Amino acid sequence: MLLMDLFNVYNGFPSTQVSVKAQKEDDHIPFIRPSSNYQNVVVGYVDKKTIPKRFIFPPETIFVSTNGQGSHTYSYVSNFPFVPNSDVAVLIPKRDMAVQEKIFYALCITKNRYRFSYGRKPKGERLTNINLPDTAPEWIYETKLEYEFLKPTKEQVVPDLDTNDWKEFLYTDIFEIKKGKRVVSNELNSGSTPFIGAIDSNNGYREYCDLPSIFPGNSITIPYNGNGVAEAFYQPKPFWASDDVNVLIPNFELNQYIAMFLITIIRKEKYRFNYGRKWHKERMENSTIKLPVDEKGIPDWVFMEKYIKSLSFSMPL
């Protein structure tokens, strides 16, 4: 069944016709953009009174990124009301759909990403002609969502982020650094183990394979080669990593919130490395990371977790 048979497609509101605020004010609503990560879709906030009502969409709405080399075709189901920009398409079902069903179709659309590119964007007929399953599998309705999907984000005061008093630590002070293992493609078969490769999107997932996991979940992966150099990802489940990937296994109590804080800082190091100057294991072992510290001068993990939780639309991975 074609996407157009399941959904009505609506385009977003041009960014040039709206004033976007960095902080939320009364009667303001999130303004969203294309992104390869749901946590980064909110670009700012716009005054609802300045936006035509037809461009304001409620929670539980599917939206698709239709532009951007690294973000096109990624699809999500919102858990907040929003206004999309003109590089985002909104899909309104032509029949009643449960939240789980909408998530299923959003994932199906994202899986079509390989068919498009910056020069061949998923817009117009290219988007509406995507083939989708007629119905969702029965098991999805029994799937328990891992986060409170329908619960609005709590408004909180964001803690001050002053880096002047931060301290540098060797990566080896807080992580055990391991290198992934080489495997040739003809040794890979379909399975359930995440295979993390040297790519810059999809949380590093290249595919699912039948190899046994060799690294534990609750780790951070950083490619040091290929397109994804210094693109850090948090891995919640056990996985296999290719030999182009460094794996950071924490020697402290890591969780998904602290991980989001850390990988954001790690990604700031991308400019230091490239194909000719790779961030290989030995170089990473001599690299430092600057972190907030507590009164004892050790990394302030509590602050990092609270900071991420305080951000608008933060949620578990």
Residue pairs with C-beta under 8 A, 6 or more apart in sequence:
1 131
1 132
1 133
1 134
2 128
2 129
2 130
2 131
2 132
3 9
3 91
3 109
3 127
3 128
3 129
3 130
3 131
3 132
4 128
4 129
5 94
6 93
6 94
6 95
6 105
6 132
7 62
7 91
7 92
7 93
7 94
7 105
8 91
8 92
8 94
9 89
9 90
9 91
9 127
9 128
10 54
10 89
10 90
10 91
10 92
11 84
11 86
11 89
11 90
12 55
12 83
12 84
12 85
12 86
12 87
12 88
12 89
12 90
13 51
13 52
13 55
13 83
13 84
13 85
13 86
14 85
14 86
15 31
15 85
15 86
18 31
18 46
18 50
18 51
18 83
19 46
19 47
19 50
20 31
20 43
20 44
20 45
20 46
21 28
21 44
21 45
21 46
21 47
22 44
22 45
23 45
24 45
24 155
24 312
25 45
25 47
27 47
27 48
27 49
28 45
28 46
28 47
28 48
29 45
29 46
29 48
29 51
29 56
29 81
29 82
29 83
30 42
30 44
30 45
30 80
30 81
30 82
30 83
30 312
30 313
31 42
31 43
31 44
31 45
31 46
31 82
31 83
31 84
31 85
32 41
32 42
32 43
32 63
32 78
32 82
32 83
32 84
32 85
32 88
33 41
33 42
33 43
33 65
33 85
33 87
33 88
34 41
34 65
34 66
34 67
34 68
34 71
34 72
34 74
34 87
34 88
35 41
35 65
35 68
35 71
35 74
36 65
36 70
36 71
36 74
36 201
36 202
38 76
38 315
39 260
39 313
39 314
39 315
41 76
42 82
42 312
42 313
43 85
46 83
48 56
51 83
55 83
55 84
56 81
56 82
56 83
57 63
57 78
57 81
57 82
57 83
57 84
57 90
58 81
59 78
59 79
59 80
59 81
59 150
59 152
60 77
60 78
60 79
60 99
60 102
60 150
61 77
61 78
61 82
61 90
61 91
61 92
62 75
62 76
62 77
62 78
62 90
62 91
62 93
62 102
62 105
62 106
62 109
63 75
63 76
63 78
63 82
63 84
63 88
63 89
63 90
63 91
64 73
64 74
64 75
64 88
64 89
64 90
64 91
64 106
64 109
64 122
64 127
65 71
65 72
65 73
65 74
65 75
65 87
65 88
66 72
66 73
66 87
66 88
66 89
66 121
66 122
66 123
66 127
67 87
67 118
67 121
67 123
68 87
68 118
69 117
69 118
70 200
70 201
72 113
72 116
72 117
72 118
72 121
72 122
73 109
73 110
73 112
73 113
73 115
73 116
73 122
74 110
74 113
75 105
75 106
75 107
75 109
75 110
76 106
77 99
77 102
77 103
77 106
77 149
79 149
79 150
79 151
79 152
79 153
79 313
79 315
80 152
80 153
80 313
84 90
89 122
89 123
89 127
91 105
93 102
97 105
98 141
99 145
99 149
99 150
100 136
100 140
100 141
100 143
100 145
101 136
101 140
101 141
103 140
104 136
104 137
104 140
105 132
105 136
108 132
108 133
109 130
109 132
112 122
112 130
115 122
116 122
116 126
120 126
122 130
146 316
147 315
147 316
153 312
153 313
153 314
153 315
155 312
156 309
156 310
157 310
158 307
158 310
158 311
159 303
159 306
159 307
159 310
161 307
163 290
163 292
165 292
165 293
166 290
166 291
166 292
166 293
167 290
167 291
167 293
167 297
168 288
168 289
168 290
168 291
169 288
169 289
169 290
169 291
169 299
170 285
170 286
170 287
170 288
171 177
171 248
171 284
171 285
171 287
171 288
171 289
172 285
174 250
174 251
174 252
174 289
174 299
175 220
175 248
175 249
175 250
175 251
176 248
176 249
176 251
177 246
177 247
177 248
177 249
177 281
177 284
177 285
178 215
178 246
178 247
178 249
178 281
179 243
179 245
179 246
179 247
179 281
180 196
180 215
180 240
180 241
180 242
180 243
180 244
180 245
180 246
180 247
181 214
181 240
181 241
181 242
181 243
182 242
182 243
183 211
183 240
183 242
187 211
188 195
188 207
188 209
188 210
188 211
189 209
189 210
190 207
190 208
190 209
190 210
191 208
191 209
191 210
191 211
192 208
192 210
193 208
193 209
193 210
193 211
193 212
193 213
193 238
193 239
193 240
194 205
194 208
194 213
194 235
194 237
194 238
194 239
194 240
195 205
195 206
195 207
195 208
195 209
195 211
195 239
195 240
195 241
195 242
196 204
196 205
196 206
196 221
196 233
196 235
196 239
196 240
196 241
196 242
196 245
197 204
197 205
197 206
197 223
197 226
197 228
197 241
197 242
197 244
197 245
198 223
198 224
198 225
198 226
198 227
198 228
198 229
198 242
198 244
198 245
199 206
199 223
199 226
199 227
199 228
199 231
200 223
200 227
200 228
200 231
201 228
203 233
203 234
203 235
204 221
204 223
204 228
204 231
204 233
204 235
204 245
206 242
209 240
211 240
212 240
213 237
213 238
213 239
213 240
214 239
214 240
214 241
215 235
215 238
215 239
215 240
215 241
215 247
215 249
216 238
216 249
217 235
217 236
217 237
217 238
217 239
218 235
218 236
218 250
218 254
218 255
218 259
219 234
219 235
219 239
219 247
219 248
219 249
219 250
219 254
220 232
220 233
220 234
220 235
220 247
220 248
220 250
220 254
220 259
220 262
220 263
220 266
221 232
221 233
221 235
221 239
221 241
221 245
221 246
221 247
221 248
222 230
222 231
222 232
222 233
222 245
222 246
222 248
222 266
222 279
222 284
223 229
223 230
223 231
223 244
223 245
223 246
224 230
224 244
224 245
224 246
224 273
224 278
224 279
224 280
224 281
224 283
224 284
225 244
225 275
225 278
225 280
226 244
229 270
229 273
229 274
229 275
229 278
229 279
230 266
230 267
230 269
230 270
230 272
230 273
230 279
231 267
231 270
232 262
232 263
232 266
232 267
233 263
234 256
234 259
234 260
234 263
234 317
236 256
236 317
241 247
246 279
246 280
246 281
246 284
252 299
252 301
253 301
255 305
256 316
256 317
257 304
257 305
257 308
257 309
257 314
258 301
258 304
258 305
258 308
260 308
260 314
260 317
261 304
261 305
261 307
261 308
262 289
262 304
265 289
265 290
265 291
266 289
269 279
269 287
272 279
273 279
279 287
291 299
291 300
291 304
292 299
292 300
292 303
292 304
293 299
293 300
294 300
294 302
294 303
308 314
